Amino acid sequence: MNDVLVVEDDPQLGPALRRGLTAEGYRVELVAHGTLGLERP
């Protein structure tokens, strides 16, 4: 399974992206701010 990090601050778009990517077989981590994304390993 592939991992993907989604950085999206829109409260409707972020979860929609996560649902779509999860349905395609990705393991998704969603964060709302670029700073939080940069802190991820």
C-alpha positions as CSV (number, residue, x, y, z in Angstrom):
1,M,0.0,0.0,0.0
2,N,1.3,3.4,-0.9
3,D,1.2,6.3,1.6
4,V,0.3,9.8,0.6
5,L,0.2,13.1,2.5
6,V,-2.5,15.5,1.6
7,V,-2.1,19.1,2.8
8,E,-5.5,20.8,2.3
9,D,-7.1,23.5,4.4
10,D,-10.6,23.3,2.9
11,P,-12.7,21.5,5.4
12,Q,-14.8,19.8,2.7
13,L,-12.2,19.2,0.0
14,G,-9.6,17.5,2.3
15,P,-11.9,14.7,3.5
16,A,-13.2,14.2,0.0
17,L,-9.7,13.8,-1.3
18,R,-8.9,11.3,1.5
19,R,-12.0,9.3,0.7
20,G,-11.2,9.2,-3.0
21,L,-7.6,8.2,-2.5
22,T,-8.4,5.6,0.1
23,A,-10.9,4.1,-2.3
24,E,-8.1,3.8,-4.8
25,G,-5.9,1.9,-2.3
26,Y,-3.8,4.6,-0.8
27,R,-3.1,5.1,2.9
28,V,-3.8,8.8,3.4
29,E,-2.7,11.3,6.1
30,L,-4.5,14.6,5.9
31,V,-3.2,17.8,7.5
32,A,-4.6,21.3,7.3
33,H,-1.4,23.4,7.2
34,G,1.8,23.2,5.2
35,T,3.8,23.6,8.4
36,L,2.3,20.4,9.8
37,G,3.0,18.7,6.5
38,L,6.7,19.6,6.7
39,E,6.9,18.1,10.2
40,R,5.8,14.7,9.0
41,P,8.6,12.1,8.5
